[in-house]
Amino acid sequence: MAEKRPVKARRGRPRQAEVARLAGVSQTTVSLVIGGNKQGIVLHPDTRARVLEAARALGYVPDPAARRLAAARNNLLGVFSFTATFPTAVEHSYYPFLVGIEQEAAARGYDMVLFTGSSSGGAQAGASGALERVRLADGCLFLGRHIPADELRRLVEDGYPAVHIGRRDELDGLAWVGADYVDASAEVVRHLAGLGHRRIVLVREDDDAPASTDRERGFREALAAAGLPDAVPVARAADPVAEITPDWLRDRHAEGVTAFVAEETDTGAAWRALLAAVEGAGLDVPADVSLALLGSPPADFAGRPLPTGFDVPRAELGAAAVRALTALLTTGETESPLVACAFRPGSTAGPAAVQ
């Protein structure tokens, strides 16, 4: 048995080489013992005991940075946005997501890296290899209404930990966290029905983004549950500004529609068009028609009456996404939760006007 050498006083953090000298073993053996011997190499119990005794005597504490490098991890979480410019402005609808992400990442001991250059131009993210840079991070969160499915699928199939903020059932294996738009939208319709509205129309953009389809599903289910007519209750507009006009709104109102509901999107196009149409038609809100918004109003509409609808829990969604991603990193498994949206009474909906 190698003779133990006296412990010399030194300044700074003890190193594995010193533990190896004191225990009379190689530094490789010290690394195996300290690291939990995940390789399964057979070590004599006496050898392991000498290493641990030497580590205690020296006050050795494993270097966290070195352990992360040894595990091929650097404690970095990536954030990638499928938008033309990264949404860092406070008034941007994505900003609260980033707040929740940053706070939860810090609480869990992770740093963040924002992938801004590779997301410039938005559509460029769909080019072959455009998402490869995210591999610099241990795992990545993705934000965006429309995503490059093929590029994300390649990452997921390679086993790269990825979580999308927003429901994404169409990509098998991609973890996600999302807002419960179905129940939240249904609650808004139930509120309008309770105010006596019998003809309600949903205004939405003409695409198949999951956030839009979930809102429409909740809207239609609530109409059916309340026994309300389902004759053309949804107006899908490729260009809301051009299609949702004062004339269009007057025609719907003349047909007996007393409440209009719009979906929230990144641009707020449906809500903006609906408000402009009501004002152009000279109708009073909520005396003549009631309005509701399935989400939050654009930041530049802060001075206008608060719309009836619901609030999207963006900060909580960001935090939930970090929890899901860290679960993938530590256990390889995670769930895809739906986060509830809080109903917002607002001031744009009132009792149905008698026509």
N, C-alpha and C positions, 0 to 999 in steps of 0.2 A: 504494500500500500504506500502510495506516495506520501512523503512527510509534509504536513501542513506548514506553510510559511506564515510568519507573523504578519498580522494586518498592519499595513503602513497607513498613517494618516494622509489623506489627500483631499484636495479641494475639488468641488464639482461633482457631477453625477458619476457613480461607479460604472465601469464598463464590463461587458461580458468577458473580455480578455482577463480582467482582474479576478473575476469570479472563477474562471478556468484555472488560473495559476494557483489560487488559494485551494481549490478543490483537487488539483492535480489531474485535471482532465483536459480534453481539447475544447476549444471554443465551440466547435460544432456540437459537442455533447451538451454544453451549457444551453445552446440555442434550442436543442431538442427538448430538454427538461423544462426550461422556462416557457417554451411555446406550447407545452402540453403534449409533445410527441405525437402530433397528428399523423405523422408518417407511419406510426406503428412499429418503429424499430425497437428491437428487444434491448432493454437496458437493465443491468443488474440493480436490484433494489439499493444496494450499498452505494452505487455510483450516483443514483438519483438523490439519495439522502445527503451525500457529501456536497452535491451541487446546491441543494436547497439550503443546507447549513451555511455554506460559504456566502450565498446570496443574502441570507439574513444577517450574517456577521458584517457584511459590507454595506448593508442598507440598500442593496441593489433594487431598483424599480425599473421595469421595462420601459423603454422609450416609446411613447404612443405613436410617434411619426414612423419610427422604424418598424413597429408592428404592423402599421397600415401598409407600408411598402412591402413588407414580407407577404402580406395577404393580397397583394396586387390591388390595394385600395388606397385612395388618398382622401377619403372623407369629403368628397366634392359631389354635390347634387347639381345637375344641370337643369336649366329652364330654357325651353325653345318655344318661340311663338311663331305661328304661321300667319304673320302679318307683315305688311310692307316695311314698317318700322317697329322697333321693339316698344311695347306699351309702358313707358316709364312715366308719362305725364300723370299728375295726380287726378286730373279730370277724366282720364281714359277709363273705360269700364273694366279693363283688366287690372288696373292698379291695385284694387283691394285684394285680388288674388295674390299678387306679389307680396303684399304686406303679410298675409297669412302664411305664405310659403317661407318668407324670411324669418318670421318669429318662430315657427315650428322647427325649422332647420337649425336655428341657433339653439333652441331649447334641447335639441337632440345631439348637439355637438358637431353639426355638419356646416361646411361652408358652401356657398352658392357660386355658380358660374353661369352668366347669362350669355347665351349664344346669339349674338346680335348680327355679326357679319354674315353668317350662313343663312339667316332668315331674311336678309334684305331682299326686297322685291316680292316677298310672299310666295308667288308662284314658282320661284326658282327652287324652293324646297322640294319640289317634285322631281327635280333632275336626278339622274343616277348618281348615287354617292353623296348627295347633298346633306344627308344627316349623319355621315360617318364621323364628323368632328365631335358629336356628342359623346363618343366613346372615351373622350378625355375625362369625363366624369364617371363616377361609379354607377350612376343611374340618372335618368332624365325625366323631367315633367314636360308635357307638351300641352300648349294651349292653342285653340283655334277652332273656328266654326267648320272650316273645310280643311281636310288633311290629305297629304300624299300617301294614300293607302299602301302602295307598293313599297315605298321606302320604309315606312313604319313596320310593315309586315316583315321585311328583311331583318330589321333590328330584333324584333320579337322572336323570330324563328332562330336567330343566333343565340338566344338566351339572354340578350341584353335587358336589364331591368328598366322598364318604361311604364309610365302612368300618364294617361290622358285626363285632363281636367274637362269633364263633360262626357256624357254617356257615349260609348263606342262599342256596340255589340257586334258590328259588322266585321271587326278584325279579331279573329279567333286568337285568344291568348293575350291580347292587349288589356292590361289592367286599367281601370278608370274609376273616377269618382264623379258623381253628377248631382245636380239639383233635382228634386222631385217635382218636375214641371207638370206631370199629369195631375197629381192631387192638388197642387197649387192652382192650376188653371181651372179645375173643376170647382174649387171653392169660390173663385171669382164669379163663375156662372151661377152658382147657387145663391150668392149674395144678390146678383142682379135679378134672378128669378124671385127672390124674396121681396124685392122692391116692386114686383108686379110686371116686370118686363117679360113679354111673351115672344117677341121677335128680336133675336140678338144675332149680330154678324161679327165674325172674326176676320180681321184684316191681317194677312201675313205675306211674307215674301215667297216667291215662287221657286223654292228649292226643297231639297229633301234632307236638310241638316237634321240630325236627331233632336236637337233642341226645339226645332219648329214642329216636327212630327209629334213630339211628346206633348207640346202645348195644344196642338189641334186634337190629339186623342183625348186629353182631359176635357177640353171644351165640348167635344161631341158626346162624350160619355155623360157629362153633366146635363146636357140638353135632353138626352134620352131619359135619364133618371127623373128629370123634372117634368117629363111629358110635353116638352116644348117642340114646336115644328122644326124639322131638320131639312127644310127645302132651301137649298143653296145657302147654308149658313156661313160659308167660308169664301172669302175673296182672296185668291192667290194672285199677287201682282208681281210681275217681273220688274216693273219700274213703278213703285208706289206713287212717286211724285206725279208721274204722267197719267196713271190710271185711277188713282183715288182723288177725284176732282170734286168741286162743289156740285156740279151737275149729277155726278154719280151718287153723291151722298143724298141730294134732294130726291132722286128717284127711289133710293132705298127707304128713305124716310116716308115718302108717299105710299110705299108698299106696306107700311106698318112697322118698320124697324124702329125701335125706340132706344136701343143700346148698341154701341159699337165697341169691339174689343180689338186691341192691336197687340202684336207680339213685340218683345224687345229683341233687337239684334245689335251687332257691333255699331252699326251706323244709326240705328234708331229710325230708319227710313219709313217704316209703316206708321209709327206714332207721329212723326213729323207730318207726313202726308195727311193723316186723319185729322190732326188739329187744323192744318191749313184748309182742308176741305170744309170742316165745320164752320170756321171763321168766314170762309168765302161764301158759304151758303146762308150766312146771317142767322144761324141757329144759336140759341143760348144753351150753355152747359152748366148745370144739369136740368134746367127747366124744360127745354125742348127735347134734348137727347142726352143720354148718359154715356160716358166714356170710361173705359177701363184699360189698363196696360198690364200685360203679363210679364212683369219685370220692373226694372227701375227706369225712370226717365233719363234722357241724355243730360250730361252735366251742364250744358249751356241752357237748359230749360229750368234751372234752379229757381228762377224768380216767378215761374208760373204756378198755378194751383197744383197741389200735389195730387197726382192721379190715383184713383182707386185701383187696386191690383195687389201685387205681392213683391216682396224684396228678395232678391237672390243673395244667399249667404256667401258672398264671394270669399271673404277672408277665411271663413270656416272651410270652404271647399279647398282653398289653397293649403290650409293646415292638414286637412284630411288626405290630400294628395301626398304630402310629405310623409304622413304616417304609413300610407299604403306603400310608398316607394321604399322606405326604410325597412318595412316588413319583408318586401321582396329581397332586399339586400341581406337581411339577417337570417331569414327562414326559407326564402325561395317561394313563399306563398303569400297571398293576400286576398282580401275580398274587394268587391266593387260596390261601395255603399252609395245609397241615395240620401242626400241631405235635405231635410224639410225646409220649405220656404215660408216665411211669415206673411200672413195676410196683412194688407195695408188698406185701411178704410178709405183714406183720401177724401177728396171733396168733389170729384167729377161724376159721381153716380148718385142719383136720387130716385124718388118714386117715378114710375113710368107715367109719362104725360098722356092724358086722355086725347085720343085723336078722333 
